[in-house]
């Protein structure tokens, strides 16, 4: 009796079947949409007197959790927090760190 041992090949079939990448991709889409909507909501609230605002910590947390692209897009689309140097420099810095982490994870995953 011959035993079948599937060979791990570096193809897109692996990504679709049994890979964490679709889950990670879905998570990133959702968290970026949340970060974008948080920027939009805070911008709307900033124009209303007495409205409860979203804290800057929460905006940064959404970016740190993977929503940096959505947060940067929200900053640019809604012209929100663009006068604060820590947002102008901090959000892209978070994005660069996340991209570096993503490249590292990709290389580790496909070198196995």
Buried (B, 14 or more C-beta within 10 A) or exposed (E): EEEEEEEEEEEEEBBEEEEEBEEEEEEBBEBBEBBBBBBBBBBEEEEEEEEEEBEBEEBBEBBBBBBBBBBBBBBEEBEBBEEEEEBEEBBBEBBEEBEEEEEEEEEEEEEE
